[in-house]
Amino acid sequence: MKRNKKHTIFGILFSMLTIAVITSCSDWTDVESVDLDQANIANKNPELYAKYLNNLREYKKSDHTLVYVWFDNSEKTPFTRAQHIIDLPDSVDIVGMIHPDNLTDWELKEMAKIRTDKATKVIYSIDFESIKAAYNTKLELATEEEPVSESFVSFLIDSLGYSLSLANKYDYDGICITYAGKSRLHMRPDELKEYTANETAFINMVTDWHKRNQQKIISYEGKPQNLIDPSLLDDCLSILISGKEATNANALTYNLQLAVKENIPEDRYGMVVMATDLNDPNKKIGYFADGSLAIKGLADWAPIAYGGITVKAVGIYNVSTDYHTSAQDYFYTRELISSVNPSVK
């Protein structure tokens, strides 16, 4: 009841703010306009807007389904509002920067603003497979004159150390560890030994970093059932299962069921899907097999409990493309937010 009351108050304030702003300026005709010019909103009715932001921050402290989005921040000279994180829906809890390094001053200012005004946390992902791929590329480019002398574990430690250093360099709120792993059931002894050494080096280094940076949040994305030692998950805010390649809602359920194992906390499972790709003419990325949007499928799927497991987080990868999907910016993202957290936009 307390949770629903907070959501209702927040929703009422949002509606009041929208009505107040729209009626005060004939140039604004829908909610999208409210989102596009928050500076004017604050000027038109600063007291109501301040109350709205305060309730937004209180809402994000409450028990609710967390909403993650991963944002493509590759454009450093923005030419559309879709390239600004301050234009994301206010109720997004956590923003992941897809390109976490080489941030500009205006990006850092926007990160600080959404953190202060809206209690939105900003993180970035560290992907084991990306590090592995970078090492394999290095091997492919090696020559007899310039061979690769370092082992993968040494390369991993150096790469991971640099990636972790970005958290404090750019004042991120935390990280998301992306590690799928694989089943060890049929591994040969030598393969298992190498696999174990790689995972142990990766997970242990992250664990040690988090012990020294407990003010930073840590989330996990991947296949937790494949972890040799799942104890890291005890410290994770969310355990996110990847539905990025799911072709229907049943695949989301299947992926979740595979992840539910002994010694894995059951109170923080989440699901991540892809947004569409504007450079995908075949409409494969961000779509289910029947042509429906994966975000919309997640909105229908997430509110239902599966085998006693309640989904406590949802995520959208490459969310900025949803800015362009309809007349209202981030329409399907807002729909997902409202689905998992009723009375909230």
C-alpha positions as MATLAB code, in Angstrom:
seq = 'MKRNKKHTIFGILFSMLTIAVITSCSDWTDVESVDLDQANIANKNPELYAKYLNNLREYKKSDHTLVYVWFDNSEKTPFTRAQHIIDLPDSVDIVGMIHPDNLTDWELKEMAKIRTDKATKVIYSIDFESIKAAYNTKLELATEEEPVSESFVSFLIDSLGYSLSLANKYDYDGICITYAGKSRLHMRPDELKEYTANETAFINMVTDWHKRNQQKIISYEGKPQNLIDPSLLDDCLSILISGKEATNANALTYNLQLAVKENIPEDRYGMVVMATDLNDPNKKIGYFADGSLAIKGLADWAPIAYGGITVKAVGIYNVSTDYHTSAQDYFYTRELISSVNPSVK';
ca = [
       0.000    0.000    0.000;
       2.818    2.394    0.879;
       4.472    1.689   -2.454;
       1.254    2.300   -4.401;
       0.599    5.513   -2.469;
       4.004    6.909   -3.423;
       3.435    5.952   -7.053;
       0.005    7.603   -7.034;
       1.275   10.854   -5.506;
       4.103   10.927   -8.019;
       1.672   10.318  -10.879;
      -0.688   13.041   -9.664;
       2.129   15.575   -9.416;
       3.303   14.673  -12.910;
      -0.232   15.181  -14.251;
      -0.604   18.485  -12.391;
       2.742   19.659  -13.722;
       1.790   18.701  -17.259;
      -1.574   20.477  -17.064;
      -0.051   23.580  -15.496;
       2.622   23.866  -18.141;
       0.392   23.087  -21.103;
      -2.294   25.554  -20.076;
       0.295   28.261  -19.458;
       1.724   28.164  -22.963;
      -0.316   27.701  -26.119;
       2.753   26.517  -28.042;
       2.893   23.278  -26.017;
       0.294   20.756  -27.095;
       1.358   17.418  -25.581;
       3.475   15.757  -22.929;
       6.417   15.499  -25.317;
       6.685   19.280  -25.265;
       6.907   19.200  -21.478;
       9.816   16.783  -21.665;
      11.611   18.785  -24.309;
      11.892   22.056  -22.398;
      12.298   21.427  -18.708;
      14.024   24.775  -18.169;
      10.814   26.530  -19.204;
       8.752   24.234  -16.994;
      10.812   25.253  -13.981;
      10.368   28.918  -14.899;
       6.608   28.674  -15.469;
       5.832   26.925  -12.194;
       9.029   26.476  -10.160;
       7.288   25.496   -6.918;
       5.262   22.710   -8.493;
       8.253   21.511  -10.500;
      10.394   21.415   -7.358;
       7.727   19.301   -5.644;
       7.616   17.019   -8.651;
      11.385   16.490   -8.597;
      11.369   15.900   -4.847;
       8.665   13.251   -5.218;
      10.556   11.745   -8.130;
      13.645   11.367   -5.948;
      11.582    9.869   -3.118;
       9.916    7.480   -5.541;
      13.300    6.187   -6.677;
      14.135    5.320   -3.069;
      10.981    3.219   -2.800;
      10.443   -0.445   -3.588;
       9.672   -0.587   -7.303;
      10.770   -2.373  -10.455;
      14.041   -0.825  -11.576;
      14.270    0.486  -15.131;
      17.671    0.335  -16.836;
      18.491    1.825  -20.223;
      21.735    1.714  -22.186;
      22.372    4.891  -24.123;
      24.472    5.323  -27.276;
      26.599    8.356  -26.460;
      28.954    8.032  -29.426;
      27.932   11.390  -30.930;
      29.975   14.125  -29.293;
      28.456   16.963  -31.338;
      24.741   16.306  -30.848;
      22.239   17.463  -33.451;
      19.047   15.944  -32.014;
      17.481   15.688  -28.554;
      17.753   11.903  -28.873;
      21.477   12.316  -28.198;
      20.988   13.862  -24.746;
      20.485   11.770  -21.608;
      18.612   14.645  -19.943;
      15.758   13.952  -22.384;
      15.278   10.374  -21.212;
      12.032    9.702  -19.308;
      12.369   10.972  -15.744;
      11.395    7.626  -14.200;
      14.373    5.774  -15.651;
      16.404    4.588  -12.660;
      19.752    3.736  -14.206;
      21.409    4.865  -17.435;
      24.271    2.846  -18.887;
      26.651    4.751  -21.152;
      27.539    2.479  -24.066;
      30.778    4.407  -24.665;
      32.047    5.108  -21.135;
      35.403    6.699  -21.954;
      36.367   10.056  -23.493;
      33.336   11.866  -22.117;
      32.907   15.533  -22.996;
      32.201   18.346  -20.551;
      28.573   18.594  -21.646;
      28.094   14.853  -21.088;
      29.520   15.132  -17.577;
      27.223   18.073  -16.847;
      24.179   16.115  -18.018;
      25.223   13.130  -15.903;
      25.499   15.380  -12.846;
      22.166   17.048  -13.568;
      20.076   13.885  -13.858;
      21.811   12.498  -10.774;
      21.096   15.606   -8.680;
      17.652   16.548   -9.990;
      16.145   13.141  -10.698;
      18.232   10.668   -8.644;
      19.051    8.842  -11.874;
      22.210    6.762  -11.573;
      24.719    6.531  -14.418;
      26.765    3.381  -14.944;
      28.639    1.579  -17.714;
      29.124   -2.053  -18.683;
      32.326   -4.074  -18.644;
      31.969   -7.032  -20.996;
      34.227  -10.069  -20.638;
      33.556  -11.197  -24.210;
      34.581   -7.799  -25.581;
      37.908   -8.070  -23.768;
      38.352  -11.598  -25.097;
      37.554  -10.435  -28.637;
      40.103   -7.609  -28.360;
      42.772  -10.119  -27.314;
      41.903  -12.462  -30.194;
      42.180   -9.552  -32.627;
      45.600   -8.786  -31.196;
      46.632  -12.402  -31.830;
      45.375  -12.237  -35.412;
      47.382   -9.086  -36.117;
      50.564  -10.451  -34.561;
      53.566  -11.241  -36.749;
      56.698  -13.294  -36.286;
      58.614  -10.065  -35.788;
      56.070   -8.748  -33.261;
      54.360  -11.695  -31.558;
      51.949  -11.394  -28.653;
      53.976  -12.220  -25.572;
      51.382  -11.704  -22.841;
      48.822  -14.324  -21.859;
      45.106  -13.656  -22.016;
      44.913  -13.403  -18.218;
      47.578  -10.676  -18.233;
      45.737   -8.857  -21.018;
      42.477   -9.283  -19.104;
      43.939   -7.826  -15.909;
      45.318   -4.783  -17.746;
      42.106   -4.182  -19.717;
      39.853   -4.695  -16.734;
      41.998   -2.457  -14.558;
      41.666    0.377  -17.053;
      37.920   -0.162  -17.447;
      37.376   -0.115  -13.686;
      39.386    3.102  -13.375;
      36.758    4.936  -15.443;
      34.270    4.701  -12.571;
      36.158    7.251  -10.496;
      37.631    9.170  -13.426;
      34.166   10.191  -14.637;
      32.312    9.865  -11.329;
      30.048    7.046  -12.454;
      27.625    5.653   -9.908;
      28.709    2.117  -10.647;
      29.219   -0.624  -13.200;
      27.417   -3.532  -14.807;
      29.447   -6.697  -15.234;
      28.547   -8.551  -18.424;
      29.565  -12.190  -18.326;
      27.650  -15.053  -19.909;
      30.153  -17.862  -19.555;
      29.125  -21.302  -20.742;
      28.250  -24.736  -19.464;
      31.219  -26.659  -18.079;
      29.496  -30.018  -18.346;
      31.403  -31.378  -21.350;
      34.652  -29.413  -21.104;
      37.944  -31.254  -21.460;
      40.252  -30.986  -18.412;
      42.630  -28.535  -20.107;
      39.713  -26.445  -21.397;
      38.112  -26.400  -17.961;
      41.383  -25.317  -16.365;
      41.760  -22.371  -18.756;
      38.085  -21.438  -18.455;
      38.273  -21.480  -14.658;
      41.429  -19.361  -14.603;
      39.863  -16.759  -16.898;
      36.619  -16.473  -14.974;
      38.374  -16.447  -11.607;
      40.691  -13.621  -12.683;
      37.771  -11.579  -14.032;
      35.359  -12.072  -11.135;
      37.977  -11.805   -8.383;
      39.270   -8.510   -9.733;
      35.745   -7.076   -9.887;
      35.021   -8.324   -6.370;
      38.213   -6.770   -5.015;
      37.422   -3.470   -6.749;
      33.936   -3.402   -5.257;
      35.274   -4.022   -1.755;
      37.391   -0.891   -2.180;
      34.567    1.078   -3.809;
      31.498    0.103   -1.839;
      29.832    3.428   -2.600;
      29.531    2.298   -6.222;
      26.666    0.076   -7.305;
      27.305   -3.102   -9.219;
      24.867   -5.036  -11.387;
      25.312   -8.207  -13.400;
      24.134   -9.115  -16.888;
      24.532  -12.541  -18.405;
      23.855  -16.159  -17.524;
      24.309  -16.471  -13.757;
      23.771  -20.227  -13.913;
      27.186  -20.539  -15.572;
      29.153  -18.808  -12.823;
      31.567  -21.098  -11.004;
      31.268  -18.978   -7.868;
      28.042  -16.924   -7.802;
      28.880  -15.123   -4.544;
      29.495  -11.873   -6.456;
      25.754  -11.768   -7.148;
      25.042  -11.214   -3.449;
      26.440   -7.697   -3.855;
      24.665   -6.963   -7.133;
      21.750   -4.559   -7.269;
      20.228   -6.525  -10.145;
      20.842   -9.838  -11.881;
      19.923   -9.072  -15.466;
      19.174  -11.860  -17.915;
      19.773  -11.115  -21.572;
      16.724  -11.305  -23.800;
      18.461   -9.357  -26.562;
      18.211  -12.267  -28.982;
      14.813  -13.541  -27.836;
      12.329  -14.123  -30.652;
       9.199  -14.203  -28.492;
       7.962  -13.885  -24.917;
       8.378  -17.622  -24.329;
      12.106  -17.207  -24.932;
      12.226  -14.579  -22.176;
      10.564  -17.046  -19.808;
      12.934  -19.826  -20.846;
      16.021  -17.661  -20.299;
      14.761  -16.653  -16.870;
      14.001  -20.227  -15.843;
      17.499  -21.350  -16.844;
      18.983  -18.650  -14.614;
      17.100  -19.650  -11.474;
      19.543  -21.819   -9.557;
      20.496  -22.566   -5.968;
      22.756  -19.949   -4.336;
      21.547  -17.230   -6.712;
      19.437  -14.513   -5.019;
      15.850  -14.668   -6.289;
      14.864  -11.138   -5.296;
      16.702   -9.199   -8.006;
      16.199  -10.884  -11.376;
      15.688   -8.635  -14.379;
      15.391   -8.897  -18.162;
      17.055   -6.813  -20.885;
      15.928   -6.509  -24.510;
      17.132   -4.561  -27.520;
      15.610   -1.399  -28.881;
      15.446   -1.132  -32.650;
      18.431   -0.220  -34.801;
      17.899    2.650  -37.251;
      20.457    1.014  -39.569;
      18.647   -2.330  -39.655;
      16.531   -2.435  -42.853;
      15.445   -6.025  -42.210;
      13.934   -5.133  -38.833;
      15.609   -7.982  -36.981;
      17.190   -6.055  -34.110;
      14.704   -5.132  -31.405;
      11.899   -7.183  -32.902;
      10.324  -10.522  -32.070;
       9.863  -13.071  -34.839;
       6.267  -11.952  -35.427;
       7.398   -8.401  -36.161;
       6.331   -6.924  -32.823;
       8.702   -4.723  -30.848;
      10.765   -6.453  -28.169;
      10.250   -3.495  -25.801;
       6.490   -3.885  -26.104;
       6.834   -7.630  -25.575;
       8.846   -6.992  -22.415;
       6.180   -4.577  -21.168;
       3.554   -7.316  -21.495;
       5.793  -10.044  -20.066;
       7.545   -8.422  -17.093;
       4.592   -7.799  -14.704;
       3.823  -11.533  -14.469;
       5.515  -13.815  -11.922;
       7.173  -16.926  -13.352;
       7.594  -19.977  -11.141;
       7.401  -17.755   -8.085;
      10.002  -15.339   -9.478;
       8.965  -11.697   -9.729;
      10.889   -9.632  -12.248;
      12.440   -6.748  -10.295;
      14.221   -4.965  -13.132;
      13.806   -4.358  -16.839;
      16.298   -2.976  -19.317;
      16.489   -1.564  -22.840;
      19.735   -1.599  -24.792;
      20.326    1.261  -27.259;
      17.280    3.111  -25.944;
      17.838    6.344  -27.887;
      16.353    4.835  -31.051;
      12.995    4.702  -29.252;
      13.010    8.496  -29.311;
      12.008    8.311  -32.970;
       9.450    5.484  -32.881;
       6.316    7.612  -32.600;
       5.003   11.150  -32.238;
       5.845   11.081  -28.521;
       9.516   10.674  -27.677;
      10.424    7.393  -25.959;
       6.844    6.178  -26.300;
       7.582    2.468  -25.827;
      10.053    3.134  -23.033;
       7.333    5.055  -21.196;
       4.903    2.244  -21.893;
       7.337   -0.238  -20.320;
       7.793    1.996  -17.267;
       4.038    2.314  -16.800;
       3.589   -1.434  -17.202;
       6.050   -2.456  -14.484;
       5.377    0.548  -12.238;
       1.717    1.566  -12.652;
       0.826    5.246  -12.151;
       4.308    6.293  -13.260;
       5.520    7.673  -16.611;
];
